[in-house]
Amino acid sequence: MTDQIQNMPNRSEIAKIFGEVLQELRRKRGLSQEEFGFECELHRTYISLLERGKRIPSLTTIIQLAIVLKVSPSEIVRQVEARLGWPATNIFD
Amino acid sequence: MTDQIQNMPNRSEIAKIFGEVLQELRRKRGLSQEEFGFECELHRTYISLLERGKRIPSLTTIIQLAIVLKVSPSEIVRQVEARLGWPATNIFD
C-alpha cells in the first residue's frame, strides 16, 4: 500500500463533498429532489441520501445523474476532486 | 423519466468500457493486477472483476484507483465517457 492511499480522503468525506456538488447542480437546474429523482429514475429518498453524504454513488449512478443535470459525468467528478483539494501535493510527485 | 435515461448505456456496457480503460491505464504504469491491487488496497480478484467488466466501481473506488494510476479520477471517467460516445447527440440538445 502507498502513503497516497493512506492519506486519501475517507469515504464519508468523499460522500459529503459529492452530496454538496450534487445539490448545487440540481438546484441550478431548478429541480426539486422529487422531480430530479423522477427524471433520473432514482427514488427521491436516494437523492436525499446522496445529497446528505449518506451514500456513495456508483459510476452508473453518476452517469444517470449527469444525463439529467446535462453535464458530463467527468465534470461532476472534477468538481468533487477540486473540492477535495485534488491533486493533493503528495499524489503526483 | 426522460428519453435520455431510457437511451443511456446500460450497466454492463459501462462496466465493460470502464474495465478496458482501467486495464490500459494499469498496463501503462507497468503494474501486474497483483501489484496494482496491493498499491490500491484492493484485492487482485476485485481488480480482475473490474477489468473484465463484472463490477461497477463506486466513486470511492475510482478515487483509490486513480491515486495509484497517478491520474485524476475525472480523467478516468472522461476516458470512459469518450468511449461511450459522450456526449450522445440526444443528451445536450
Backbone of each chain as ProteinMPNN parsed JSONL, in Angstrom:
{"seq_chain_A": "MTDQIQNMPNRSEIAKIFGEVLQELRRKRGLSQEEFGFECELHRTYISLLERGKRIPSLTTIIQLAIVLKVSPSEIVRQVEARLGWPATNIFD", "coords_chain_A": {"N_chain_A": [[0.841, -1.208, 0.0], [0.308, 2.339, -0.453], [1.526, 5.561, 0.635], [-0.079, 7.489, -0.38], [-2.598, 6.291, -0.637], [-3.105, 5.774, 2.001], [-3.395, 8.369, 2.882], [-5.562, 9.276, 1.531], [-8.72, 11.011, 0.973], [-11.317, 10.137, 3.226], [-14.059, 7.8, 2.944], [-16.461, 8.96, 3.93], [-15.962, 11.635, 3.787], [-15.627, 11.995, 1.034], [-18.214, 11.305, 0.218], [-19.708, 13.347, 1.417], [-18.782, 15.672, 0.12], [-19.438, 15.024, -2.507], [-22.216, 15.022, -2.27], [-22.749, 17.727, -1.742], [-21.951, 18.928, -4.147], [-23.733, 17.699, -5.893], [-26.223, 18.62, -4.942], [-26.016, 21.37, -5.447], [-25.808, 21.407, -8.263], [-28.26, 20.266, -8.957], [-30.055, 22.186, -7.938], [-29.331, 24.337, -9.508], [-30.424, 23.533, -11.876], [-32.975, 23.952, -11.3], [-34.633, 22.001, -10.165], [-36.711, 20.091, -7.984], [-35.974, 17.683, -5.366], [-37.674, 15.573, -5.747], [-38.644, 15.87, -8.394], [-36.229, 15.683, -9.714], [-35.354, 13.115, -8.989], [-37.356, 11.634, -10.253], [-36.842, 12.176, -12.966], [-34.302, 11.042, -13.196], [-34.877, 8.445, -12.708], [-34.49, 7.508, -10.15], [-35.083, 6.974, -6.69], [-36.603, 9.548, -4.748], [-35.825, 9.532, -2.1], [-33.358, 8.303, -2.221], [-31.916, 10.203, -3.659], [-31.922, 12.208, -1.741], [-30.406, 10.958, 0.277], [-27.954, 10.742, -1.048], [-27.363, 13.481, -1.393], [-27.049, 14.262, 1.215], [-24.754, 13.067, 1.84], [-24.815, 10.453, 2.652], [-24.693, 8.265, 1.117], [-22.591, 6.68, -1.299], [-22.154, 7.179, -4.698], [-22.318, 4.839, -7.464], [-20.416, 4.398, -10.511], [-22.281, 4.076, -12.576], [-24.562, 5.303, -11.481], [-23.596, 7.933, -11.254], [-23.406, 8.587, -13.948], [-26.089, 8.441, -14.683], [-27.199, 10.529, -13.138], [-25.778, 12.667, -14.204], [-26.709, 12.83, -16.833], [-29.304, 13.821, -16.545], [-28.722, 16.205, -15.285], [-27.496, 17.478, -17.289], [-24.733, 17.735, -17.598], [-21.364, 16.574, -18.065], [-20.417, 13.314, -16.886], [-17.742, 13.258, -16.043], [-17.322, 15.906, -15.439], [-18.814, 16.311, -13.124], [-17.333, 14.697, -11.378], [-14.939, 16.029, -11.544], [-15.546, 18.416, -10.25], [-15.962, 17.455, -7.688], [-13.415, 16.425, -7.031], [-11.917, 18.757, -7.138], [-12.878, 20.132, -4.925], [-12.031, 18.448, -2.981], [-9.487, 19.115, -2.902], [-7.801, 18.282, -4.924], [-5.116, 18.037, -7.321], [-3.767, 16.386, -4.555], [-0.871, 17.422, -2.857], [0.895, 15.41, -2.363], [0.406, 13.455, -4.175], [1.087, 13.495, -6.937], [3.849, 13.492, -7.093]], "CA_chain_A": [[0.0, 0.0, 0.0], [1.093, 3.553, -0.611], [1.167, 6.675, 1.515], [-1.185, 8.212, -1.011], [-3.856, 5.633, -0.286], [-3.283, 6.017, 3.439], [-3.79, 9.755, 3.114], [-6.673, 9.701, 0.683], [-9.908, 11.41, 1.728], [-12.075, 8.933, 3.552], [-15.34, 7.565, 2.288], [-17.534, 9.874, 4.335], [-15.591, 12.958, 3.275], [-15.96, 11.958, -0.394], [-19.676, 11.304, 0.112], [-20.195, 14.667, 1.816], [-18.466, 16.618, -0.952], [-20.258, 14.659, -3.66], [-23.577, 15.469, -1.976], [-22.816, 19.184, -1.908], [-21.876, 19.215, -5.591], [-24.987, 17.233, -6.495], [-27.308, 19.52, -4.562], [-25.853, 22.632, -6.181], [-26.133, 21.199, -9.678], [-29.717, 20.056, -9.049], [-30.736, 23.478, -7.741], [-29.043, 25.143, -10.697], [-31.381, 23.093, -12.905], [-34.319, 24.311, -10.842], [-35.431, 20.793, -9.909], [-36.842, 19.577, -6.616], [-35.434, 16.313, -5.249], [-38.673, 14.662, -6.293], [-38.599, 15.981, -9.862], [-34.916, 15.194, -10.146], [-35.395, 11.654, -8.86], [-38.23, 11.11, -11.299], [-36.105, 12.261, -14.24], [-33.168, 10.102, -13.149], [-35.362, 7.102, -12.355], [-33.969, 7.134, -8.828], [-36.062, 7.396, -5.69], [-36.328, 10.822, -4.076], [-35.117, 9.222, -0.854], [-31.952, 8.022, -2.561], [-31.326, 11.516, -3.98], [-31.713, 12.868, -0.454], [-29.268, 10.295, 0.945], [-26.733, 11.166, -1.767], [-27.078, 14.895, -1.124], [-26.614, 14.404, 2.607], [-23.485, 12.362, 2.014], [-25.05, 9.176, 3.339], [-24.44, 7.203, 0.155], [-21.583, 6.942, -2.327], [-22.715, 6.673, -5.947], [-21.503, 4.048, -8.387], [-20.2, 5.081, -11.787], [-23.564, 4.073, -13.306], [-25.416, 6.35, -10.897], [-23.039, 9.239, -11.632], [-23.791, 8.821, -15.348], [-27.535, 8.684, -14.678], [-27.405, 11.873, -12.594], [-25.183, 13.639, -15.127], [-27.582, 12.977, -18.003], [-30.416, 14.711, -16.194], [-28.144, 17.515, -14.951], [-26.923, 17.992, -18.548], [-23.284, 17.945, -17.516], [-20.743, 15.272, -18.287], [-20.065, 12.63, -15.637], [-16.39, 13.656, -15.6], [-17.405, 17.254, -14.872], [-19.244, 16.14, -11.726], [-16.191, 14.156, -10.627], [-13.933, 17.097, -11.486], [-15.951, 19.353, -9.192], [-15.726, 16.789, -6.398], [-11.973, 16.342, -6.741], [-11.425, 20.115, -6.88], [-13.189, 20.482, -3.528], [-11.235, 17.585, -2.1], [-8.13, 19.644, -2.947], [-7.038, 17.474, -5.869], [-4.304, 16.948, -6.814], [-3.078, 16.553, -3.28], [0.534, 17.648, -3.188], [1.686, 14.181, -2.243], [-0.044, 12.417, -5.095], [1.726, 13.458, -8.25], [5.286, 13.795, -7.054]], "C_chain_A": [[0.872, 1.252, 0.0], [0.654, 4.589, 0.414], [-0.044, 7.419, 0.959], [-2.534, 7.617, -0.614], [-4.156, 5.846, 1.199], [-3.854, 7.41, 3.688], [-5.002, 10.187, 2.302], [-7.877, 10.11, 1.529], [-10.725, 10.172, 2.058], [-13.452, 8.96, 2.902], [-16.396, 8.609, 2.662], [-17.241, 11.302, 3.879], [-15.952, 13.056, 1.79], [-17.478, 12.056, -0.577], [-20.254, 12.687, 0.409], [-19.986, 15.681, 0.682], [-19.312, 16.302, -2.191], [-21.684, 15.188, -3.469], [-23.745, 16.968, -2.17], [-22.837, 19.564, -3.387], [-23.209, 18.851, -6.254], [-26.129, 18.2, -6.193], [-27.219, 20.845, -5.323], [-26.253, 22.492, -7.641], [-27.642, 21.007, -9.866], [-30.46, 21.381, -8.911], [-30.521, 24.403, -8.936], [-30.0, 24.779, -11.841], [-32.817, 23.386, -12.49], [-35.224, 23.121, -10.559], [-35.526, 20.497, -8.418], [-36.22, 18.18, -6.576], [-36.388, 15.318, -5.903], [-38.653, 14.67, -7.824], [-37.305, 15.368, -10.401], [-34.876, 13.664, -10.096], [-36.231, 11.019, -9.961], [-37.499, 11.083, -12.644], [-34.984, 11.22, -14.311], [-33.602, 8.651, -13.014], [-34.7, 6.575, -11.083], [-34.963, 7.659, -7.799], [-35.624, 8.692, -5.027], [-35.519, 10.604, -2.792], [-33.631, 8.962, -1.115], [-31.222, 9.319, -2.932], [-30.992, 12.248, -2.68], [-30.515, 12.267, 0.289], [-27.945, 10.696, 0.275], [-26.373, 12.6, -1.379], [-26.601, 15.12, 0.307], [-25.34, 13.617, 2.904], [-23.624, 11.039, 2.738], [-24.856, 7.99, 2.406], [-23.349, 7.662, -0.807], [-22.142, 6.381, -3.638], [-21.752, 5.749, -6.681], [-21.311, 4.87, -9.658], [-21.5, 5.137, -12.594], [-24.483, 5.179, -12.792], [-24.912, 7.734, -11.277], [-23.456, 9.582, -13.07], [-25.278, 9.17, -15.44], [-27.854, 10.117, -14.214], [-26.938, 12.929, -13.587], [-26.081, 13.89, -16.333], [-28.689, 13.975, -17.7], [-29.913, 16.121, -15.86], [-27.549, 18.203, -16.175], [-25.49, 18.497, -18.372], [-22.655, 16.589, -17.804], [-20.428, 14.633, -16.937], [-18.685, 13.074, -15.123], [-16.396, 15.057, -14.996], [-17.873, 17.187, -13.412], [-18.048, 15.685, -10.879], [-15.104, 15.229, -10.484], [-14.269, 18.091, -10.366], [-15.725, 18.748, -7.806], [-14.234, 16.803, -6.071], [-11.385, 17.726, -6.463], [-11.687, 20.489, -5.417], [-12.445, 19.617, -2.524], [-9.772, 18.044, -2.109], [-7.228, 18.828, -3.855], [-6.321, 18.371, -6.85], [-3.664, 17.289, -5.484], [-1.583, 16.616, -3.597], [1.342, 16.362, -3.165], [1.367, 13.145, -3.313], [0.787, 12.348, -6.367], [3.228, 13.74, -8.222], [6.106, 12.657, -7.646]], "O_chain_A": [[2.033, 1.213, 0.408], [-0.435, 4.508, 0.982], [-0.901, 7.904, 1.698], [-3.48, 8.338, -0.298], [-5.3, 6.067, 1.595], [-4.68, 7.61, 4.578], [-5.421, 11.342, 2.378], [-8.05, 9.632, 2.65], [-10.812, 9.252, 1.243], [-13.923, 9.978, 2.395], [-17.137, 9.082, 1.801], [-18.158, 12.08, 3.617], [-16.507, 14.058, 1.34], [-17.96, 12.805, -1.427], [-21.178, 13.139, -0.267], [-20.889, 16.441, 0.334], [-19.836, 17.208, -2.84], [-22.281, 15.734, -4.396], [-24.76, 17.425, -2.697], [-23.628, 20.401, -3.82], [-23.737, 19.606, -7.07], [-26.905, 18.554, -7.081], [-28.231, 21.374, -5.784], [-26.947, 23.347, -8.19], [-28.226, 21.523, -10.819], [-31.383, 21.664, -9.675], [-31.416, 25.154, -9.324], [-30.336, 25.625, -12.67], [-33.758, 23.106, -13.233], [-36.443, 23.219, -10.698], [-34.549, 20.634, -7.682], [-35.97, 17.571, -7.616], [-35.961, 14.349, -6.531], [-38.647, 13.618, -8.463], [-37.297, 14.644, -11.397], [-34.424, 13.01, -11.036], [-35.856, 9.993, -10.528], [-37.539, 10.086, -13.364], [-34.753, 10.604, -15.351], [-32.796, 7.736, -13.185], [-34.395, 5.39, -10.953], [-35.61, 8.682, -8.023], [-34.439, 8.911, -4.777], [-34.644, 11.4, -2.452], [-32.769, 9.354, -0.329], [-30.062, 9.512, -2.569], [-29.917, 12.831, -2.541], [-29.708, 12.998, 0.864], [-26.949, 10.954, 0.95], [-25.218, 12.896, -1.074], [-25.845, 16.052, 0.579], [-24.906, 13.513, 4.051], [-22.678, 10.557, 3.361], [-24.853, 6.841, 2.849], [-23.2, 8.85, -1.091], [-22.559, 5.224, -3.681], [-20.534, 5.86, -6.54], [-21.958, 5.9, -9.854], [-21.785, 6.152, -13.231], [-25.102, 5.899, -13.574], [-25.71, 8.619, -11.589], [-23.813, 10.722, -13.367], [-25.673, 10.073, -16.177], [-28.668, 10.814, -14.82], [-27.6, 13.946, -13.791], [-26.202, 15.022, -16.801], [-28.975, 14.864, -18.502], [-30.6, 17.108, -16.123], [-27.148, 19.365, -16.11], [-25.097, 19.53, -18.915], [-23.343, 15.569, -17.789], [-20.197, 15.338, -15.954], [-18.488, 13.244, -13.92], [-15.57, 15.366, -14.137], [-17.375, 17.93, -12.565], [-17.794, 16.225, -9.802], [-14.442, 15.328, -9.451], [-13.388, 18.543, -9.636], [-15.342, 19.448, -6.869], [-13.841, 17.154, -4.958], [-10.467, 17.863, -5.655], [-10.835, 21.083, -4.756], [-12.253, 20.001, -1.37], [-8.925, 17.464, -1.43], [-6.032, 18.694, -3.594], [-6.873, 19.414, -7.203], [-3.086, 18.363, -5.318], [-1.102, 15.935, -4.502], [2.349, 16.237, -3.861], [1.985, 12.081, -3.355], [1.148, 11.262, -6.82], [3.802, 14.177, -9.22], [7.334, 12.741, -7.694]]}, "seq_chain_B": "MTDQIQNMPNRSEIAKIFGEVLQELRRKRGLSQEEFGFECELHRTYISLLERGKRIPSLTTIIQLAIVLKVSPSEIVRQVEARLGWPATNIFD", "coords_chain_B": {"N_chain_B": [[-39.5, 10.217, -16.112], [-36.816, 10.433, -18.514], [-36.152, 10.524, -22.088], [-33.456, 10.447, -22.456], [-32.463, 9.014, -20.263], [-33.665, 6.592, -20.72], [-32.289, 5.88, -23.003], [-29.701, 5.651, -22.168], [-26.35, 4.257, -21.865], [-26.22, 0.844, -20.926], [-25.745, -0.765, -17.729], [-23.943, -2.95, -17.949], [-22.569, -2.351, -20.22], [-21.304, 0.025, -19.52], [-19.686, -0.961, -17.451], [-18.024, -2.697, -18.886], [-16.598, -0.967, -20.592], [-15.366, 0.658, -18.698], [-13.694, -1.233, -17.526], [-11.926, -1.815, -19.631], [-10.614, 0.646, -19.936], [-9.425, 0.847, -17.424], [-7.685, -1.367, -17.412], [-5.902, -0.686, -19.473], [-4.731, 1.657, -18.415], [-3.533, 0.635, -16.119], [-1.659, -1.15, -17.237], [-0.102, 0.66, -18.594], [1.186, 1.819, -16.477], [2.827, -0.188, -15.875], [2.192, -2.234, -14.061], [1.363, -5.328, -12.524], [-1.792, -7.087, -12.046], [-1.806, -7.951, -9.461], [0.213, -6.45, -8.139], [-0.856, -3.924, -8.56], [-3.339, -4.118, -7.238], [-2.388, -4.443, -4.64], [-1.144, -1.954, -4.183], [-3.372, -0.283, -4.328], [-4.835, -1.165, -2.226], [-6.818, -3.019, -2.738], [-8.339, -6.139, -3.471], [-6.651, -8.441, -5.612], [-8.374, -10.059, -7.071], [-10.672, -8.517, -7.188], [-9.781, -6.388, -8.737], [-9.399, -7.782, -11.103], [-12.07, -8.52, -11.656], [-13.186, -5.973, -12.054], [-11.721, -5.17, -14.319], [-12.614, -6.99, -16.159], [-15.129, -6.139, -16.542], [-17.067, -6.985, -14.796], [-17.796, -5.844, -12.481], [-19.003, -2.741, -11.19], [-17.435, 0.241, -10.373], [-17.502, 2.179, -7.31], [-17.61, 5.718, -6.546], [-15.663, 6.167, -4.594], [-13.944, 3.983, -4.979], [-13.05, 4.564, -7.574], [-11.541, 6.852, -7.062], [-9.57, 5.778, -5.412], [-8.273, 3.994, -7.198], [-7.388, 5.843, -9.08], [-5.504, 7.342, -7.699], [-3.347, 5.584, -7.407], [-2.835, 5.087, -10.079], [-1.929, 7.502, -10.808], [-3.409, 9.459, -12.139], [-6.082, 11.841, -12.562], [-9.232, 11.278, -10.902], [-11.371, 12.241, -12.435], [-10.296, 12.199, -14.965], [-10.141, 9.476, -15.567], [-12.879, 8.913, -15.682], [-13.544, 10.59, -17.77], [-12.269, 9.342, -19.904], [-13.756, 7.022, -20.02], [-16.338, 8.002, -20.644], [-15.834, 9.152, -23.123], [-15.377, 6.919, -24.702], [-17.827, 5.785, -24.547], [-19.111, 7.311, -26.27], [-19.786, 9.874, -25.546], [-20.549, 13.389, -25.6], [-23.703, 11.967, -26.035], [-25.676, 12.491, -28.893], [-28.276, 13.053, -28.35], [-28.347, 14.041, -25.833], [-27.527, 16.628, -25.027], [-29.236, 18.46, -26.225]], "CA_chain_B": [[-38.238, 9.745, -16.703], [-36.523, 11.117, -19.774], [-35.642, 9.678, -23.171], [-32.015, 10.303, -22.258], [-32.218, 7.916, -19.327], [-34.065, 5.373, -21.435], [-31.286, 5.542, -24.014], [-28.332, 5.664, -21.634], [-25.677, 2.968, -21.949], [-26.619, 0.045, -19.766], [-24.776, -1.039, -16.676], [-22.874, -3.872, -18.348], [-21.757, -1.642, -21.214], [-20.462, 0.949, -18.74], [-18.693, -1.778, -16.738], [-17.08, -3.233, -19.866], [-15.729, 0.132, -21.034], [-14.535, 1.03, -17.55], [-12.674, -2.278, -17.391], [-10.916, -1.636, -20.68], [-9.828, 1.838, -19.591], [-8.622, 0.523, -16.241], [-6.605, -2.28, -17.788], [-4.901, 0.072, -20.235], [-4.003, 2.559, -17.519], [-2.687, -0.199, -15.243], [-0.513, -1.647, -18.016], [0.753, 1.815, -18.872], [2.011, 2.015, -15.278], [3.704, -1.349, -15.747], [1.864, -2.985, -12.847], [0.515, -6.519, -12.621], [-3.025, -6.918, -11.268], [-1.485, -8.182, -8.055], [0.917, -5.256, -7.647], [-1.808, -2.81, -8.591], [-4.267, -4.344, -6.125], [-1.661, -4.188, -3.394], [-0.984, -0.495, -4.043], [-4.708, 0.325, -4.139], [-5.509, -1.826, -1.101], [-7.985, -3.761, -3.228], [-7.908, -7.5, -3.777], [-6.364, -8.729, -7.021], [-9.594, -10.617, -7.674], [-11.597, -7.402, -7.465], [-9.19, -5.698, -9.901], [-9.708, -8.626, -12.253], [-13.514, -8.375, -11.925], [-13.388, -4.639, -12.635], [-11.153, -5.124, -15.674], [-13.446, -7.812, -17.054], [-16.466, -5.557, -16.644], [-18.014, -7.735, -13.957], [-18.164, -4.98, -11.354], [-19.029, -1.289, -11.425], [-16.809, 0.847, -9.184], [-18.093, 3.359, -6.671], [-16.743, 6.898, -6.648], [-14.51, 5.961, -3.703], [-13.018, 3.065, -5.652], [-12.436, 5.293, -8.698], [-10.516, 7.726, -6.488], [-8.486, 4.887, -4.948], [-7.557, 3.524, -8.386], [-6.767, 6.991, -9.733], [-4.319, 7.736, -6.922], [-2.238, 4.678, -7.75], [-2.553, 5.261, -11.513], [-1.422, 8.859, -10.951], [-4.251, 10.296, -12.998], [-7.182, 12.31, -11.719], [-10.439, 10.463, -11.052], [-12.201, 12.747, -13.546], [-9.668, 11.779, -16.216], [-10.607, 8.102, -15.82], [-14.29, 8.994, -16.093], [-13.56, 11.225, -19.089], [-11.92, 8.326, -20.897], [-14.906, 6.107, -20.14], [-17.449, 8.65, -21.357], [-15.433, 9.338, -24.526], [-15.591, 5.636, -25.399], [-19.276, 5.538, -24.603], [-19.664, 8.211, -27.282], [-20.337, 11.047, -24.866], [-21.962, 13.451, -25.295], [-24.627, 11.404, -27.015], [-26.297, 13.637, -29.59], [-29.602, 13.373, -27.792], [-28.282, 14.417, -24.422], [-27.359, 18.06, -24.735], [-29.992, 19.33, -27.13]], "C_chain_B": [[-38.046, 10.354, -18.083], [-36.077, 10.104, -20.821], [-34.151, 9.412, -22.969], [-31.707, 9.123, -21.342], [-32.584, 6.587, -19.985], [-32.95, 4.904, -22.372], [-29.868, 5.46, -23.467], [-27.681, 4.282, -21.765], [-26.06, 2.124, -20.733], [-25.409, -0.281, -18.888], [-23.626, -1.919, -17.162], [-21.979, -3.24, -19.417], [-20.786, -0.679, -20.502], [-19.336, 0.164, -18.053], [-17.607, -2.279, -17.688], [-16.076, -2.15, -20.296], [-14.814, 0.569, -19.887], [-13.385, 0.041, -17.401], [-11.555, -2.134, -18.413], [-9.989, -0.464, -20.355], [-8.886, 1.527, -18.424], [-7.429, -0.354, -16.608], [-5.496, -1.548, -18.552], [-4.063, 0.963, -19.326], [-3.061, 1.778, -16.596], [-1.446, -0.666, -16.004], [0.462, -0.522, -18.338], [1.675, 2.116, -17.673], [2.93, 0.827, -15.025], [3.438, -2.2, -14.513], [1.065, -4.242, -13.198], [-0.768, -6.257, -11.828], [-2.732, -7.051, -9.78], [-0.787, -6.956, -7.432], [-0.051, -4.074, -7.528], [-2.797, -2.921, -7.417], [-3.626, -4.017, -4.781], [-1.542, -2.682, -3.142], [-2.311, 0.188, -3.704], [-5.374, -0.131, -2.853], [-6.833, -2.452, -1.54], [-7.491, -5.15, -3.615], [-7.684, -7.676, -5.273], [-7.592, -9.255, -7.754], [-10.589, -9.516, -8.038], [-11.089, -6.586, -8.657], [-9.552, -6.469, -11.167], [-11.189, -8.507, -12.636], [-13.817, -7.023, -12.565], [-12.904, -4.622, -14.091], [-11.972, -5.946, -16.662], [-14.885, -7.3, -17.136], [-17.519, -6.289, -15.832], [-18.432, -6.95, -12.72], [-18.156, -3.529, -11.818], [-18.416, -0.639, -10.19], [-17.669, 1.963, -8.594], [-17.129, 4.529, -6.873], [-15.505, 6.737, -5.764], [-13.473, 5.056, -4.365], [-12.31, 3.769, -6.807], [-11.303, 6.182, -8.181], [-9.298, 6.911, -6.041], [-7.617, 4.422, -6.124], [-6.757, 4.666, -9.004], [-5.481, 7.407, -9.02], [-3.128, 6.878, -7.33], [-1.857, 4.81, -9.224], [-1.941, 6.631, -11.812], [-2.116, 9.639, -12.076], [-5.366, 10.828, -12.098], [-8.386, 11.398, -11.923], [-11.288, 10.93, -12.245], [-11.612, 12.358, -14.896], [-10.071, 10.339, -16.563], [-12.045, 8.144, -16.349], [-14.402, 9.611, -17.485], [-13.24, 10.204, -20.176], [-13.075, 7.336, -21.106], [-16.009, 6.766, -20.967], [-17.102, 8.89, -22.825], [-15.705, 8.052, -25.308], [-17.059, 5.254, -25.474], [-19.937, 6.463, -25.63], [-20.331, 9.433, -26.675], [-19.787, 12.309, -25.478], [-22.794, 12.829, -26.414], [-25.401, 12.573, -27.621], [-27.622, 14.015, -28.96], [-29.555, 13.935, -26.38], [-28.286, 15.929, -24.205], [-28.161, 18.971, -25.658], [-30.926, 20.25, -26.356]], "O_chain_B": [[-39.012, 10.744, -18.738], [-35.679, 8.985, -20.499], [-33.647, 8.328, -23.26], [-30.802, 8.334, -21.612], [-31.888, 5.586, -19.817], [-32.699, 3.708, -22.518], [-28.927, 5.223, -24.225], [-28.372, 3.263, -21.775], [-26.205, 2.653, -19.631], [-24.251, -0.096, -19.262], [-22.468, -1.668, -16.83], [-20.792, -3.55, -19.511], [-19.608, -0.594, -20.848], [-18.178, 0.579, -18.075], [-16.424, -2.287, -17.346], [-14.871, -2.391, -20.354], [-13.627, 0.819, -20.093], [-12.24, 0.436, -17.178], [-10.38, -2.31, -18.091], [-8.768, -0.556, -20.476], [-7.711, 1.895, -18.439], [-6.306, -0.111, -16.168], [-4.309, -1.765, -18.307], [-2.84, 1.018, -19.45], [-1.938, 2.206, -16.33], [-0.328, -0.591, -15.494], [1.678, -0.715, -18.354], [2.793, 2.604, -17.842], [3.717, 0.832, -14.079], [4.356, -2.82, -13.977], [0.195, -4.21, -14.068], [-0.828, -5.32, -11.032], [-3.324, -6.362, -8.949], [-1.154, -6.496, -6.351], [-0.057, -3.34, -6.539], [-3.052, -1.949, -6.706], [-4.239, -3.399, -3.911], [-1.802, -2.201, -2.039], [-2.358, 1.116, -2.897], [-6.373, 0.453, -2.432], [-7.827, -2.418, -0.815], [-6.347, -5.309, -4.04], [-8.425, -7.137, -6.095], [-7.815, -8.931, -8.921], [-11.259, -9.583, -9.068], [-11.88, -6.145, -9.491], [-9.957, -5.884, -12.171], [-11.516, -8.405, -13.819], [-14.609, -6.938, -13.504], [-13.594, -4.122, -14.979], [-12.017, -5.638, -17.853], [-15.749, -7.947, -17.727], [-18.71, -6.226, -16.135], [-19.336, -7.366, -11.996], [-17.405, -3.148, -12.716], [-18.833, -0.935, -9.071], [-18.455, 2.601, -9.294], [-15.992, 4.352, -7.309], [-14.41, 7.138, -6.159], [-12.275, 5.331, -4.316], [-11.107, 3.592, -6.999], [-10.236, 6.255, -8.79], [-8.153, 7.304, -6.263], [-6.388, 4.452, -6.053], [-5.604, 4.49, -9.401], [-4.496, 7.776, -9.658], [-2.035, 7.391, -7.569], [-0.687, 4.661, -9.578], [-1.491, 6.888, -12.928], [-1.485, 10.367, -12.843], [-5.571, 10.319, -10.996], [-8.547, 10.809, -12.992], [-11.851, 10.112, -12.972], [-12.349, 12.203, -15.87], [-10.313, 10.026, -17.729], [-12.374, 7.489, -17.339], [-15.247, 9.209, -18.284], [-13.862, 10.201, -21.238], [-13.328, 6.88, -22.221], [-16.55, 6.151, -21.886], [-17.984, 8.837, -23.683], [-16.201, 8.094, -26.434], [-17.477, 4.498, -26.351], [-21.15, 6.415, -25.839], [-21.306, 9.96, -27.21], [-18.617, 12.313, -25.861], [-22.603, 13.135, -27.59], [-25.736, 13.531, -26.924], [-28.042, 15.17, -29.031], [-30.588, 14.265, -25.798], [-28.962, 16.439, -23.312], [-27.799, 20.132, -25.849], [-31.641, 21.052, -26.958]]}, "name": "protein", "num_of_chains": 2, "seq": "MTDQIQNMPNRSEIAKIFGEVLQELRRKRGLSQEEFGFECELHRTYISLLERGKRIPSLTTIIQLAIVLKVSPSEIVRQVEARLGWPATNIFDMTDQIQNMPNRSEIAKIFGEVLQELRRKRGLSQEEFGFECELHRTYISLLERGKRIPSLTTIIQLAIVLKVSPSEIVRQVEARLGWPATNIFD"}
